[in-house]
């Protein structure tokens, strides 16, 4: 039965090679069996990409359809039934016909997907061993977020051994060849997959891919290069940081041990509310009550800002709800120079209880039509 590879990948006949690649990668990750996907659908997706992902094979498919690849071509199961990959670049049909060895350089994008499924690195090579990242919540006062602050962060985590500085060996100890991988740093293992037996290379567990181990392991960490301990670090929180933002501190995450790099520390910021100020991006807003007489006659009032009190001049006849801008009195911009502004809303303060004299004066003002 003829197969429509475009339909399988969910792209049009005129799709670009980049569109085909993106669709393949998305569908392969979505449907691979390790994530509960359908095994046959996953095979069909891979088969379709092996044709449409190759410009010359795509031209043949456009002209003759999938029949051109079913007899003596790709094979009904796709990829020649997975029996024809070379063992590290050797004979195309050598080795055990029930499985195959992978030359990842020849697999292209399919190698990347298979690498993610079965734990090998794909054409980009195995990833360097790296420790886990750590996330810590950091609470800041309103003004600490505005102007920045230095915080002391306490962590209890796996860190490099203080005795051997993470080397795993005693001071002055030399490295010897790893007996598990014979100095190669990797070992070849056979894995059974939905496609048959696959031989892949893994980093050596004993030497962590280094090819060597210390002749005399560190007595404190037993050669692992790590120890669990409390560590205190001081981190500068930049001025203008906002609620929910994160700060990345490189290399302060969990340390995985000898021959590997630590993860990173992420500080998630939480900013407390302020009784007077509210923040909108780089601007600050506040409301100030002023005497009714000041709205009518004008005058000066003291206004509190994050920099301290400033004097605000109120013109005669100011209406309640009028907004005044204090330029440059807002929040420093996190990723550029300068500061936002402070917007002050003034409102007339109305007394709830009046003295006899005050009432008499207001009645005269009312009678005058003011």
Secondary structure, 3 states (H helix, E strand, C coil): CCCCHHHHHCCCCCCCHHHHHHHHHHHHHHHCHHHCCCHHHHHHHHHHHHHHCCHHHHHHHHHHCHHHHCCCCCCCCCHHHHCCCCCCCCCCCCCCCCEEECCHHHHHHHHHHHHHHHCCCHHHCCCCCECCCEEEEEEECHHHHHHCEEEEEEEEEEEECCCCCCCCECCCCCEEECCCCCCCCEEEEEEEECCEEEEEEEECCCCCCCCEEECCECCCCCCCCEEEEEEEEEEEECCCCCCCCEEEECCCCCCCCCCCECCCEEEEEEECCCCCCEEECCEEEEEEEEEHHHHHHCEEEEEEECCEEEEEEECCCCCCCCEEEECCCCCECCCCCCECCEEEEEEEECCCCCCHHHHHHHHHHHHCCC
